[in-house]
Amino acid sequence: MGITIQEASRVSGLSTHTLRYYEQIGLIHEVGRDTGGRRSYTQPDLEWLDFLTKLRTTGMSIAEMCRYAELRRQGPATAAERRRMLEVHRERVLERIAQLGEDLAVIDYKIDLYHTMEKS
């Protein structure tokens, strides 16, 4: 038994509009329906949404996510290509983290500078 789109929205943090959009563009498979014809999200659906959210939050484009989703639907034969996609994405994330670290160091420097100025 699954949960409604509203509940899936609450659990996933994605709007109902986004959930419908993800289904429309193929990021998620056509979600099952209950006896009343309403979408019924299962635990595997929610886990997939969580993974998609992590990909999006870390900067993967919708187009890349769609490609990954298509490969996933094709099954185990695409495991190597999916791994390569994630490795490339991981490198971009690490570069972003490094840049954020540098940016944070500048902000910390400025904060320290202002503390020093305030004490003078």
N, C-alpha and C positions, 0 to 999 in steps of 0.2 A: 504494500500500500504506500502511496506517495503523498506528497504534500502539494498544496495549491501554489499557484504562481506568486500570490501575495506572501505566503510563508517562505517560499524559495527566495523571494526578494529580501525579506527580512534576514534570513539566515546568511545569504550570500553577500548582502550589502549592495547588490545591483538592483537598479530600478526594474519594475515590470516591463517598462519600455525597452530597456537594454536586454532583458531576457528574451523578449519577443524578437528583437533585432538580431541577437546572436543566433537564434533559431532560424530566422529568415535568411541570414547570409551563410549558414552552414557551420557556424562555430560549434553549435550543439546540434545533435541529431534532433529529428522531430520528436518532441517530448510526448510520452504516452498520455492517454486521456482516460479520465474516469468515466463512469457510466453516464454522467451528465454531459460529457464532451469537454470538460474542463481539463486543462493541462495538469498532469500529475508527475511531479519531480521525485525521483528516487534518490537514495543515498549516493549511488555512483554518479548521478547527474550533478548532485551538489559538490561532490569531490572534484569533478571535472570543472565546474564553475569556479571552484576555489583555485585550481591550477591556472585556468585562463586569467583569473584576476591577478595572480602573481606574475604571469607573463606580461600582462598589460601594465601593471604597476612598475615593472622593471624596464619598460620601454619597448617591448616588442610591438611591432605594428599590427594592425588588424589583418592586413594582407598576409603577413608571416604567420599569424595565428591561424588564419583560414587554411593556409598550406599545411601547417602542422596537423590541424584537425582532419584534413583530407587524408593525409598519410596515416594518421591513427585509424581512420575508418578502414583503410586498406589492410590493416593487420600487421602481424609480426614481420612480414617480409620487408617492411619499411623501417624497421627498428634502427638500422644504421643511419639512414638519412635523418630520422628524427633526432638521434643522438647528436649528429653533426650540427643540426640546426640549433640544438640547445647549447652545444659547445661554443658556437659562434656567438650566440646570444649571451652566454656566460662571460665571454671576453668583453663584450660591450658593457655589461653590467659592472665588471671589475674596473674597466676604464672610467666609468661614471663614478664609481665609489672613490677611486683615486682622485678624480677631479674634485669631488665634494670634500674630500679630506683636505686638499690644498685650499679650497675656498673657505673651509671652516678655520683653518690655520690663520688666514688673513683676518677673518672676523674676530677670532680670539686675540690676535695681535692688537687690533683696534680697541677691543674692550679693555685689554690691559693698559693700553696707552691712555685711555680715558680715565681709568682708575688712578693712574699715576698723575695725570693732570689735576684731578679732583683733590688729591692729597697735597698738592703744592700750594 
